[in-house]
Amino acid sequence: MKNIMKAAFSLSLTLGMVATSAHAVYDLKPYTVLEAGASNLTNTVFVVVKEDVSHSGCSESNFIRLPISNQLSGTFLETAKEAIISGKKIGVSFSGSCTNGAATPKNFSLRAQ
């Protein structure tokens, strides 16, 4: 159990450092998360945001989706859930492609207020 806790803490520190450096490099924009979940129909994890993401060129103006098969899909969903719980925003930059009509994230982070 201690090893699991150490690994989780280490991962959270690593993700925090990546998120901090990613903000400067990838120009992550802040988004307010209204809802986060997964769809068996589309095989995606999704985040519904307050702000409009139509600039991405995708048909769903307030959805961000990542295929479940993407290795970061679980982390994306957990980051969005943490944003809801903590009242913080997520930072997102986009890949320029759409997943099931929604913008696909390239980089994301949990933002400090």
N, CA, C and O atoms as CSV, one atom per row, in Angstrom:
chain,resi,resn,atom,element,x,y,z
A,1,MET,N,N,0.823,-1.187,0.000
A,1,MET,CA,C,0.000,0.000,0.000
A,1,MET,C,C,0.872,1.257,0.000
A,1,MET,O,O,0.565,2.230,-0.689
A,2,LYS,N,N,1.968,1.232,0.783
A,2,LYS,CA,C,2.856,2.395,0.818
A,2,LYS,C,C,3.460,2.650,-0.556
A,2,LYS,O,O,3.599,3.800,-0.973
A,3,ASN,N,N,3.823,1.563,-1.268
A,3,ASN,CA,C,4.403,1.727,-2.598
A,3,ASN,C,C,3.403,2.338,-3.572
A,3,ASN,O,O,3.772,3.149,-4.422
A,4,ILE,N,N,2.142,1.949,-3.447
A,4,ILE,CA,C,1.108,2.520,-4.305
A,4,ILE,C,C,0.952,4.003,-4.017
A,4,ILE,O,O,0.845,4.807,-4.943
A,5,MET,N,N,0.938,4.375,-2.736
A,5,MET,CA,C,0.811,5.785,-2.361
A,5,MET,C,C,2.010,6.591,-2.858
A,5,MET,O,O,1.854,7.707,-3.354
A,6,LYS,N,N,3.222,6.013,-2.718
A,6,LYS,CA,C,4.421,6.698,-3.203
A,6,LYS,C,C,4.354,6.891,-4.709
A,6,LYS,O,O,4.696,7.958,-5.220
A,7,ALA,N,N,3.909,5.854,-5.424
A,7,ALA,CA,C,3.811,5.941,-6.879
A,7,ALA,C,C,2.787,6.992,-7.287
A,7,ALA,O,O,3.027,7.763,-8.215
A,8,ALA,N,N,1.653,7.028,-6.604
A,8,ALA,CA,C,0.614,8.013,-6.915
A,8,ALA,C,C,1.117,9.430,-6.655
A,8,ALA,O,O,0.871,10.334,-7.453
A,9,PHE,N,N,1.823,9.625,-5.539
A,9,PHE,CA,C,2.369,10.939,-5.216
A,9,PHE,C,C,3.411,11.348,-6.255
A,9,PHE,O,O,3.430,12.493,-6.706
A,10,SER,N,N,4.269,10.413,-6.628
A,10,SER,CA,C,5.292,10.685,-7.628
A,10,SER,C,C,4.655,11.060,-8.959
A,10,SER,O,O,5.103,11.992,-9.627
A,11,LEU,N,N,3.598,10.323,-9.346
A,11,LEU,CA,C,2.905,10.629,-10.587
A,11,LEU,C,C,2.273,12.012,-10.531
A,11,LEU,O,O,2.326,12.754,-11.511
A,12,SER,N,N,1.674,12.368,-9.395
A,12,SER,CA,C,1.042,13.683,-9.289
A,12,SER,C,C,2.076,14.796,-9.381
A,12,SER,O,O,1.814,15.837,-9.982
A,13,LEU,N,N,3.244,14.587,-8.793
A,13,LEU,CA,C,4.311,15.584,-8.906
A,13,LEU,C,C,4.775,15.711,-10.347
A,13,LEU,O,O,4.977,16.817,-10.848
A,14,THR,N,N,4.942,14.569,-11.012
A,14,THR,CA,C,5.383,14.575,-12.399
A,14,THR,C,C,4.367,15.284,-13.276
A,14,THR,O,O,4.735,16.128,-14.092
A,15,LEU,N,N,3.084,14.949,-13.117
A,15,LEU,CA,C,2.048,15.599,-13.913
A,15,LEU,C,C,2.002,17.093,-13.636
A,15,LEU,O,O,1.786,17.886,-14.552
A,16,GLY,N,N,2.200,17.481,-12.398
A,16,GLY,CA,C,2.211,18.898,-12.055
A,16,GLY,C,C,3.333,19.643,-12.747
A,16,GLY,O,O,3.138,20.756,-13.235
A,17,MET,N,N,4.519,19.026,-12.790
A,17,MET,CA,C,5.652,19.664,-13.456
A,17,MET,C,C,5.418,19.740,-14.955
A,17,MET,O,O,5.728,20.757,-15.575
A,18,VAL,N,N,4.872,18.673,-15.554
A,18,VAL,CA,C,4.587,18.679,-16.979
A,18,VAL,C,C,3.556,19.747,-17.298
A,18,VAL,O,O,3.694,20.478,-18.278
A,19,ALA,N,N,2.524,19.839,-16.471
A,19,ALA,CA,C,1.473,20.826,-16.697
A,19,ALA,C,C,2.029,22.237,-16.613
A,19,ALA,O,O,1.661,23.098,-17.411
A,20,THR,N,N,2.909,22.480,-15.656
A,20,THR,CA,C,3.491,23.807,-15.497
A,20,THR,C,C,4.321,24.188,-16.709
A,20,THR,O,O,4.200,25.301,-17.220
A,21,SER,N,N,5.165,23.274,-17.172
A,21,SER,CA,C,6.004,23.589,-18.320
A,21,SER,C,C,5.178,23.626,-19.597
A,21,SER,O,O,5.494,24.386,-20.513
A,22,ALA,N,N,4.120,22.813,-19.674
A,22,ALA,CA,C,3.288,22.783,-20.871
A,22,ALA,C,C,2.570,24.111,-21.067
A,22,ALA,O,O,2.387,24.551,-22.202
A,23,HIS,N,N,2.162,24.753,-19.978
A,23,HIS,CA,C,1.445,26.020,-20.101
A,23,HIS,C,C,2.289,27.043,-20.848
A,23,HIS,O,O,1.783,27.742,-21.725
A,24,ALA,N,N,3.536,27.132,-20.516
A,24,ALA,CA,C,4.412,28.106,-21.154
A,24,ALA,C,C,4.689,27.731,-22.608
A,24,ALA,O,O,4.755,28.606,-23.471
A,25,VAL,N,N,4.849,26.457,-22.879
A,25,VAL,CA,C,5.240,26.009,-24.209
A,25,VAL,C,C,4.054,25.926,-25.168
A,25,VAL,O,O,4.182,26.298,-26.334
A,26,TYR,N,N,2.910,25.448,-24.700
A,26,TYR,CA,C,1.802,25.143,-25.595
A,26,TYR,C,C,0.650,26.131,-25.524
A,26,TYR,O,O,-0.361,25.922,-26.195
A,27,ASP,N,N,0.756,27.191,-24.745
A,27,ASP,CA,C,-0.263,28.223,-24.660
A,27,ASP,C,C,-1.645,27.637,-24.387
A,27,ASP,O,O,-2.567,27.787,-25.189
A,28,LEU,N,N,-1.769,26.976,-23.259
A,28,LEU,CA,C,-3.030,26.362,-22.866
A,28,LEU,C,C,-4.041,27.440,-22.486
A,28,LEU,O,O,-3.729,28.344,-21.711
A,29,LYS,N,N,-5.240,27.342,-23.029
A,29,LYS,CA,C,-6.316,28.286,-22.714
A,29,LYS,C,C,-7.175,27.715,-21.588
A,29,LYS,O,O,-7.370,26.502,-21.525
A,30,PRO,N,N,-7.696,28.572,-20.693
A,30,PRO,CA,C,-8.506,28.087,-19.566
A,30,PRO,C,C,-9.952,27.788,-19.968
A,30,PRO,O,O,-10.569,28.527,-20.735
A,31,TYR,N,N,-10.473,26.685,-19.429
A,31,TYR,CA,C,-11.859,26.283,-19.674
A,31,TYR,C,C,-12.499,25.833,-18.368
A,31,TYR,O,O,-11.871,25.157,-17.553
A,32,THR,N,N,-13.762,26.219,-18.180
A,32,THR,CA,C,-14.546,25.823,-17.017
A,32,THR,C,C,-15.261,24.514,-17.332
A,32,THR,O,O,-16.047,24.449,-18.277
A,33,VAL,N,N,-14.994,23.476,-16.550
A,33,VAL,CA,C,-15.600,22.164,-16.788
A,33,VAL,C,C,-16.990,22.113,-16.153
A,33,VAL,O,O,-17.143,22.346,-14.954
A,34,LEU,N,N,-17.995,21.807,-16.965
A,34,LEU,CA,C,-19.365,21.664,-16.480
A,34,LEU,C,C,-19.726,20.201,-16.244
A,34,LEU,O,O,-20.531,19.880,-15.369
A,35,GLU,N,N,-19.121,19.321,-17.037
A,35,GLU,CA,C,-19.458,17.897,-16.979
A,35,GLU,C,C,-18.288,17.100,-17.547
A,35,GLU,O,O,-17.589,17.568,-18.446
A,36,ALA,N,N,-18.079,15.905,-17.022
A,36,ALA,CA,C,-17.030,15.019,-17.533
A,36,ALA,C,C,-17.526,13.590,-17.459
A,36,ALA,O,O,-18.177,13.206,-16.487
A,37,GLY,N,N,-17.225,12.800,-18.476
A,37,GLY,CA,C,-17.687,11.420,-18.463
A,37,GLY,C,C,-17.131,10.625,-19.621
A,37,GLY,O,O,-16.178,11.042,-20.280
A,38,ALA,N,N,-17.736,9.477,-19.862
A,38,ALA,CA,C,-17.321,8.588,-20.942
A,38,ALA,C,C,-18.556,8.116,-21.688
A,38,ALA,O,O,-19.637,8.002,-21.110
A,39,SER,N,N,-18.388,7.843,-22.971
A,39,SER,CA,C,-19.493,7.375,-23.797
A,39,SER,C,C,-19.154,6.026,-24.406
A,39,SER,O,O,-18.159,5.885,-25.117
A,40,ASN,N,N,-19.980,5.047,-24.123
A,40,ASN,CA,C,-19.830,3.732,-24.732
A,40,ASN,C,C,-20.239,3.790,-26.202
A,40,ASN,O,O,-19.745,3.011,-27.018
A,41,LEU,N,N,-21.140,4.710,-26.538
A,41,LEU,CA,C,-21.616,4.870,-27.905
A,41,LEU,C,C,-20.496,5.344,-28.836
A,41,LEU,O,O,-20.334,4.824,-29.939
A,42,THR,N,N,-19.723,6.342,-28.375
A,42,THR,CA,C,-18.653,6.902,-29.213
A,42,THR,C,C,-17.264,6.393,-28.838
A,42,THR,O,O,-16.283,6.718,-29.507
A,43,ASN,N,N,-17.174,5.601,-27.776
A,43,ASN,CA,C,-15.872,5.115,-27.280
A,43,ASN,C,C,-14.911,6.268,-27.009
A,43,ASN,O,O,-13.744,6.235,-27.398
A,44,THR,N,N,-15.436,7.287,-26.331
A,44,THR,CA,C,-14.623,8.451,-25.984
A,44,THR,C,C,-14.851,8.845,-24.535
A,44,THR,O,O,-15.861,8.490,-23.927
A,45,VAL,N,N,-13.890,9.588,-23.995
A,45,VAL,CA,C,-14.131,10.335,-22.770
A,45,VAL,C,C,-14.423,11.754,-23.242
A,45,VAL,O,O,-13.871,12.209,-24.243
A,46,PHE,N,N,-15.292,12.447,-22.517
A,46,PHE,CA,C,-15.677,13.776,-22.960
A,46,PHE,C,C,-15.706,14.745,-21.795
A,46,PHE,O,O,-15.889,14.363,-20.639
A,47,VAL,N,N,-15.519,16.002,-22.132
A,47,VAL,CA,C,-15.623,17.094,-21.178
A,47,VAL,C,C,-16.501,18.158,-21.825
A,47,VAL,O,O,-16.270,18.563,-22.964
A,48,VAL,N,N,-17.502,18.601,-21.089
A,48,VAL,CA,C,-18.349,19.703,-21.536
A,48,VAL,C,C,-17.840,20.944,-20.819
A,48,VAL,O,O,-17.722,20.959,-19.594
A,49,VAL,N,N,-17.538,21.986,-21.591
A,49,VAL,CA,C,-16.998,23.215,-21.011
A,49,VAL,C,C,-17.966,24.375,-21.225
A,49,VAL,O,O,-18.780,24.364,-22.148
A,50,LYS,N,N,-17.859,25.364,-20.363
A,50,LYS,CA,C,-18.708,26.559,-20.434
A,50,LYS,C,C,-18.345,27.410,-21.653
A,50,LYS,O,O,-19.220,27.927,-22.347
A,51,GLU,N,N,-17.058,27.543,-21.896
A,51,GLU,CA,C,-16.577,28.398,-22.972
A,51,GLU,C,C,-16.752,27.713,-24.337
A,51,GLU,O,O,-16.763,26.486,-24.438
A,52,ASP,N,N,-16.885,28.516,-25.351
A,52,ASP,CA,C,-17.051,28.025,-26.719
A,52,ASP,C,C,-15.705,27.565,-27.279
A,52,ASP,O,O,-14.712,28.288,-27.187
A,53,VAL,N,N,-15.673,26.384,-27.850
A,53,VAL,CA,C,-14.451,25.892,-28.497
A,53,VAL,C,C,-14.667,25.743,-30.007
A,53,VAL,O,O,-13.976,24.963,-30.663
A,54,SER,N,N,-15.633,26.499,-30.557
A,54,SER,CA,C,-15.944,26.387,-31.982
A,54,SER,C,C,-14.779,26.825,-32.865
A,54,SER,O,O,-14.736,26.480,-34.046
A,55,HIS,N,N,-13.837,27.579,-32.306
A,55,HIS,CA,C,-12.652,27.969,-33.068
A,55,HIS,C,C,-11.859,26.750,-33.538
A,55,HIS,O,O,-11.011,26.859,-34.424
A,56,SER,N,N,-12.138,25.593,-32.943
A,56,SER,CA,C,-11.442,24.364,-33.321
A,56,SER,C,C,-11.920,23.850,-34.673
A,56,SER,O,O,-11.265,23.001,-35.277
A,57,GLY,N,N,-13.061,24.359,-35.158
A,57,GLY,CA,C,-13.592,23.915,-36.439
A,57,GLY,C,C,-14.466,22.673,-36.342
A,57,GLY,O,O,-14.890,22.136,-37.365
A,58,CYS,N,N,-14.739,22.214,-35.136
A,58,CYS,CA,C,-15.564,21.021,-34.929
A,58,CYS,C,C,-17.021,21.433,-34.699
A,58,CYS,O,O,-17.294,22.560,-34.285
A,59,SER,N,N,-17.943,20.525,-34.967
A,59,SER,CA,C,-19.368,20.858,-34.895
A,59,SER,C,C,-19.905,21.017,-33.472
A,59,SER,O,O,-20.869,21.756,-33.270
A,60,GLU,N,N,-19.318,20.355,-32.492
A,60,GLU,CA,C,-19.763,20.454,-31.094
A,60,GLU,C,C,-19.023,21.618,-30.431
A,60,GLU,O,O,-17.825,21.519,-30.167
A,61,SER,N,N,-19.726,22.715,-30.164
A,61,SER,CA,C,-19.041,23.937,-29.732
A,61,SER,C,C,-18.612,23.968,-28.266
A,61,SER,O,O,-17.838,24.841,-27.875
A,62,ASN,N,N,-19.099,23.032,-27.447
A,62,ASN,CA,C,-18.723,23.037,-26.033
A,62,ASN,C,C,-18.217,21.683,-25.545
A,62,ASN,O,O,-18.145,21.442,-24.340
A,63,PHE,N,N,-17.869,20.807,-26.472
A,63,PHE,CA,C,-17.380,19.474,-26.124
A,63,PHE,C,C,-15.912,19.323,-26.482
A,63,PHE,O,O,-15.445,19.830,-27.502
A,64,ILE,N,N,-15.200,18.618,-25.625
A,64,ILE,CA,C,-13.830,18.190,-25.907
A,64,ILE,C,C,-13.839,16.676,-25.717
A,64,ILE,O,O,-14.289,16.187,-24.681
A,65,ARG,N,N,-13.347,15.930,-26.704
A,65,ARG,CA,C,-13.369,14.459,-26.628
A,65,ARG,C,C,-11.993,13.877,-26.925
A,65,ARG,O,O,-11.204,14.432,-27.691
A,66,LEU,N,N,-11.741,12.745,-26.294
A,66,LEU,CA,C,-10.515,11.987,-26.529
A,66,LEU,C,C,-10.914,10.516,-26.628
A,66,LEU,O,O,-11.649,10.026,-25.771
A,67,PRO,N,N,-10.446,9.794,-27.660
A,67,PRO,CA,C,-10.789,8.377,-27.772
A,67,PRO,C,C,-10.341,7.604,-26.531
A,67,PRO,O,O,-9.268,7.856,-25.983
A,68,ILE,N,N,-11.175,6.663,-26.100
A,68,ILE,CA,C,-10.820,5.831,-24.951
A,68,ILE,C,C,-9.516,5.089,-25.209
A,68,ILE,O,O,-8.768,4.806,-24.273
A,69,SER,N,N,-9.239,4.774,-26.463
A,69,SER,CA,C,-8.009,4.054,-26.810
A,69,SER,C,C,-6.748,4.898,-26.620
A,69,SER,O,O,-5.645,4.353,-26.580
A,70,ASN,N,N,-6.896,6.218,-26.502
A,70,ASN,CA,C,-5.740,7.089,-26.277
A,70,ASN,C,C,-5.187,6.838,-24.880
A,70,ASN,O,O,-5.943,6.772,-23.911
A,71,GLN,N,N,-3.871,6.699,-24.778
A,71,GLN,CA,C,-3.251,6.376,-23.484
A,71,GLN,C,C,-3.478,7.438,-22.418
A,71,GLN,O,O,-3.331,7.141,-21.233
A,72,LEU,N,N,-3.827,8.657,-22.790
A,72,LEU,CA,C,-4.063,9.718,-21.810
A,72,LEU,C,C,-5.543,9.944,-21.505
A,72,LEU,O,O,-5.879,10.869,-20.765
A,73,SER,N,N,-6.428,9.127,-22.054
A,73,SER,CA,C,-7.864,9.359,-21.856
A,73,SER,C,C,-8.260,9.299,-20.383
A,73,SER,O,O,-9.062,10.115,-19.931
A,74,GLY,N,N,-7.716,8.354,-19.632
A,74,GLY,CA,C,-8.030,8.256,-18.203
A,74,GLY,C,C,-7.531,9.464,-17.432
A,74,GLY,O,O,-8.214,9.967,-16.540
A,75,THR,N,N,-6.341,9.925,-17.776
A,75,THR,CA,C,-5.772,11.105,-17.120
A,75,THR,C,C,-6.591,12.348,-17.465
A,75,THR,O,O,-6.812,13.209,-16.613
A,76,PHE,N,N,-7.036,12.436,-18.712
A,76,PHE,CA,C,-7.869,13.564,-19.140
A,76,PHE,C,C,-9.163,13.607,-18.333
A,76,PHE,O,O,-9.562,14.666,-17.848
A,77,LEU,N,N,-9.814,12.461,-18.192
A,77,LEU,CA,C,-11.059,12.385,-17.432
A,77,LEU,C,C,-10.828,12.725,-15.963
A,77,LEU,O,O,-11.614,13.468,-15.375
A,78,GLU,N,N,-9.775,12.200,-15.367
A,78,GLU,CA,C,-9.468,12.488,-13.956
A,78,GLU,C,C,-9.145,13.966,-13.748
A,78,GLU,O,O,-9.540,14.549,-12.739
A,79,THR,N,N,-8.434,14.570,-14.690
A,79,THR,CA,C,-8.108,15.996,-14.596
A,79,THR,C,C,-9.389,16.830,-14.633
A,79,THR,O,O,-9.538,17.783,-13.867
A,80,ALA,N,N,-10.302,16.469,-15.519
A,80,ALA,CA,C,-11.576,17.190,-15.610
A,80,ALA,C,C,-12.408,17.010,-14.342
A,80,ALA,O,O,-13.012,17.965,-13.855
A,81,LYS,N,N,-12.441,15.799,-13.811
A,81,LYS,CA,C,-13.186,15.553,-12.571
A,81,LYS,C,C,-12.589,16.352,-11.414
A,81,LYS,O,O,-13.325,16.910,-10.601
A,82,GLU,N,N,-11.280,16.410,-11.339
A,82,GLU,CA,C,-10.623,17.187,-10.283
A,82,GLU,C,C,-10.950,18.673,-10.430
A,82,GLU,O,O,-11.117,19.373,-9.432
A,83,ALA,N,N,-11.042,19.152,-11.668
A,83,ALA,CA,C,-11.407,20.553,-11.894
A,83,ALA,C,C,-12.811,20.836,-11.363
A,83,ALA,O,O,-13.051,21.888,-10.771
A,84,ILE,N,N,-13.729,19.909,-11.572
A,84,ILE,CA,C,-15.095,20.080,-11.068
A,84,ILE,C,C,-15.090,20.108,-9.544
A,84,ILE,O,O,-15.691,20.990,-8.932
A,85,ILE,N,N,-14.416,19.148,-8.942
A,85,ILE,CA,C,-14.387,19.027,-7.479
A,85,ILE,C,C,-13.739,20.245,-6.825
A,85,ILE,O,O,-14.231,20.751,-5.817
A,86,SER,N,N,-12.630,20.711,-7.406
A,86,SER,CA,C,-11.863,21.798,-6.795
A,86,SER,C,C,-12.336,23.188,-7.208
A,86,SER,O,O,-11.950,24.182,-6.592
A,87,GLY,N,N,-13.166,23.265,-8.240
A,87,GLY,CA,C,-13.602,24.563,-8.735
A,87,GLY,C,C,-12.554,25.257,-9.587
A,87,GLY,O,O,-12.676,26.448,-9.872
A,88,LYS,N,N,-11.529,24.527,-9.994
A,88,LYS,CA,C,-10.479,25.092,-10.844
A,88,LYS,C,C,-10.826,24.872,-12.309
A,88,LYS,O,O,-11.772,24.155,-12.635
A,89,LYS,N,N,-10.063,25.489,-13.174
A,89,LYS,CA,C,-10.244,25.323,-14.614
A,89,LYS,C,C,-9.203,24.345,-15.146
A,89,LYS,O,O,-8.193,24.068,-14.500
A,90,ILE,N,N,-9.477,23.832,-16.339
A,90,ILE,CA,C,-8.463,23.051,-17.030
A,90,ILE,C,C,-7.860,23.942,-18.104
A,90,ILE,O,O,-8.532,24.819,-18.647
A,91,GLY,N,N,-6.610,23.715,-18.401
A,91,GLY,CA,C,-5.953,24.388,-19.507
A,91,GLY,C,C,-5.890,23.406,-20.660
A,91,GLY,O,O,-5.509,22.251,-20.469
A,92,VAL,N,N,-6.261,23.851,-21.862
A,92,VAL,CA,C,-6.283,22.950,-23.013
A,92,VAL,C,C,-5.742,23.661,-24.243
A,92,VAL,O,O,-6.053,24.826,-24.490
A,93,SER,N,N,-4.933,22.947,-25.007
A,93,SER,CA,C,-4.622,23.345,-26.375
A,93,SER,C,C,-5.127,22.212,-27.252
A,93,SER,O,O,-5.243,21.075,-26.795
A,94,PHE,N,N,-5.426,22.512,-28.504
A,94,PHE,CA,C,-6.102,21.544,-29.357
A,94,PHE,C,C,-5.223,21.039,-30.491
A,94,PHE,O,O,-4.307,21.723,-30.948
A,95,SER,N,N,-5.529,19.817,-30.932
A,95,SER,CA,C,-4.729,19.145,-31.953
A,95,SER,C,C,-5.050,19.629,-33.358
A,95,SER,O,O,-4.262,19.421,-34.281
A,96,GLY,N,N,-6.204,20.274,-33.531
A,96,GLY,CA,C,-6.616,20.694,-34.865
A,96,GLY,C,C,-7.496,19.659,-35.548
A,96,GLY,O,O,-7.928,19.860,-36.683
A,97,SER,N,N,-7.764,18.556,-34.863
A,97,SER,CA,C,-8.655,17.531,-35.418
A,97,SER,C,C,-9.883,17.398,-34.524
A,97,SER,O,O,-9.924,17.915,-33.407
A,98,CYS,N,N,-10.884,16.688,-35.047
A,98,CYS,CA,C,-12.124,16.467,-34.310
A,98,CYS,C,C,-12.278,14.983,-33.997
A,98,CYS,O,O,-11.856,14.129,-34.777
A,99,THR,N,N,-12.881,14.686,-32.861
A,99,THR,CA,C,-13.218,13.322,-32.471
A,99,THR,C,C,-14.719,13.289,-32.233
A,99,THR,O,O,-15.219,13.894,-31.285
A,100,ASN,N,N,-15.434,12.578,-33.097
A,100,ASN,CA,C,-16.894,12.514,-33.001
A,100,ASN,C,C,-17.514,13.907,-32.905
A,100,ASN,O,O,-18.411,14.135,-32.094
A,101,GLY,N,N,-17.042,14.826,-33.725
A,101,GLY,CA,C,-17.600,16.168,-33.788
A,101,GLY,C,C,-17.101,17.148,-32.746
A,101,GLY,O,O,-17.499,18.313,-32.748
A,102,ALA,N,N,-16.234,16.689,-31.853
A,102,ALA,CA,C,-15.742,17.559,-30.775
A,102,ALA,C,C,-14.240,17.792,-30.913
A,102,ALA,O,O,-13.523,16.982,-31.499
A,103,ALA,N,N,-13.787,18.897,-30.370
A,103,ALA,CA,C,-12.363,19.227,-30.405
A,103,ALA,C,C,-11.547,18.165,-29.669
A,103,ALA,O,O,-11.967,17.659,-28.628
A,104,THR,N,N,-10.390,17.836,-30.214
A,104,THR,CA,C,-9.492,16.850,-29.614
A,104,THR,C,C,-8.351,17.589,-28.917
A,104,THR,O,O,-7.664,18.394,-29.546
A,105,PRO,N,N,-8.140,17.325,-27.623
A,105,PRO,CA,C,-7.058,18.021,-26.917
A,105,PRO,C,C,-5.683,17.516,-27.344
A,105,PRO,O,O,-5.488,16.324,-27.583
A,106,LYS,N,N,-4.745,18.438,-27.433
A,106,LYS,CA,C,-3.348,18.080,-27.688
A,106,LYS,C,C,-2.605,18.058,-26.362
A,106,LYS,O,O,-1.823,17.146,-26.095
A,107,ASN,N,N,-2.849,19.056,-25.540
A,107,ASN,CA,C,-2.240,19.175,-24.211
A,107,ASN,C,C,-3.310,19.658,-23.245
A,107,ASN,O,O,-4.224,20.388,-23.628
A,108,PHE,N,N,-3.188,19.244,-21.986
A,108,PHE,CA,C,-4.155,19.686,-20.984
A,108,PHE,C,C,-3.502,19.683,-19.616
A,108,PHE,O,O,-2.515,18.985,-19.382
A,109,SER,N,N,-4.071,20.482,-18.709
A,109,SER,CA,C,-3.551,20.551,-17.342
A,109,SER,C,C,-4.648,21.048,-16.414
A,109,SER,O,O,-5.651,21.603,-16.863
A,110,LEU,N,N,-4.451,20.848,-15.129
A,110,LEU,CA,C,-5.308,21.444,-14.109
A,110,LEU,C,C,-4.667,22.771,-13.750
A,110,LEU,O,O,-3.490,22.814,-13.392
A,111,ARG,N,N,-5.420,23.846,-13.840
A,111,ARG,CA,C,-4.858,25.179,-13.629
A,111,ARG,C,C,-5.051,25.647,-12.195
A,111,ARG,O,O,-6.060,25.347,-11.557
A,112,ALA,N,N,-4.083,26.376,-11.710
A,112,ALA,CA,C,-4.226,27.053,-10.417
A,112,ALA,C,C,-5.099,28.279,-10.649
A,112,ALA,O,O,-5.121,28.835,-11.747
A,113,GLN,N,N,-5.812,28.697,-9.618
A,113,GLN,CA,C,-6.691,29.861,-9.774
A,113,GLN,C,C,-5.880,31.116,-9.825
A,113,GLN,O,O,-6.438,32.206,-9.954
